[in-house]
Amino acid sequence: MSKLMIALGGMGMMPKTKSCPDCNMPLENNGCCSECGYGEESMDEEDEQMESQSLLDVRDALQNALKLIDRMIVKNCD
């Protein structure tokens, strides 16, 4: 390394590369590690999130249907 590079690095002028907390390899610009996959979401996690959201949507639809049925029962009993 040249003396200029060392001097600039010591003054904070050179960008410091962040290292992966898992394997200490340099992180890419997006904060992910190409070596161990730190910072990357796997497709399985995304699928689980989509499935969870779908289940929440079904739950909400069922709750709305139960409210509608309850209103229909109350209306017919009056």
C-alpha positions in Angstrom: 0.0 0.0 0.0 1.4 3.4 -0.9 2.1 6.0 1.8 -0.7 8.2 0.4 -3.2 5.4 0.7 -2.1 4.8 4.3 -2.3 8.5 5.1 -5.8 8.9 3.6 -7.0 5.8 5.3 -5.7 7.1 8.6 -7.6 10.4 8.1 -10.9 8.6 7.4 -10.8 9.6 3.7 -10.8 6.0 2.4 -14.1 4.2 2.7 -13.8 1.4 5.3 -15.3 -1.9 4.3 -17.6 -3.4 6.8 -17.0 -7.0 7.7 -19.5 -9.8 8.2 -20.3 -10.4 11.9 -20.6 -14.2 11.2 -17.5 -14.9 9.1 -15.5 -11.6 9.1 -15.4 -11.5 5.3 -16.0 -8.1 3.6 -19.7 -7.2 3.1 -21.0 -6.2 -0.3 -22.6 -2.8 -0.9 -26.0 -4.1 -0.1 -24.9 -5.3 3.3 -24.9 -9.0 2.4 -22.1 -11.4 2.6 -21.4 -13.5 -0.5 -19.4 -16.0 1.6 -21.9 -17.1 4.2 -25.1 -15.4 3.1 -25.4 -13.0 6.0 -28.1 -10.4 5.4 -29.8 -12.3 2.6 -33.4 -13.6 3.0 -33.8 -17.1 1.7 -36.7 -18.0 -0.5 -38.1 -20.1 2.4 -38.5 -17.1 4.7 -40.2 -15.2 1.9 -42.6 -18.1 1.3 -43.3 -18.4 5.0 -44.1 -14.6 5.2 -46.4 -14.9 2.2 -48.1 -18.0 3.7 -48.5 -16.2 7.0 -50.1 -13.2 5.3 -52.5 -15.5 3.4 -53.5 -17.1 6.6 -54.1 -13.8 8.2 -56.2 -12.7 5.2 -58.3 -15.9 5.5 -58.8 -15.3 9.3 -60.0 -11.8 8.6 -62.4 -12.9 6.0 -63.8 -15.6 8.3 -64.2 -13.1 11.1 -66.1 -10.7 8.7 -68.3 -13.6 7.7 -69.1 -14.5 11.3 -70.1 -10.9 12.0 -72.4 -10.9 9.0 -74.0 -14.1 10.1 -74.4 -12.8 13.6 -76.1 -9.7 12.3 -78.4 -11.8 10.1 -79.4 -14.0 13.1 -80.1 -11.0 15.3 -82.1 -9.3 12.6 -84.3 -12.4 12.0 -84.9 -12.9 15.8 -86.3 -9.4 16.2 
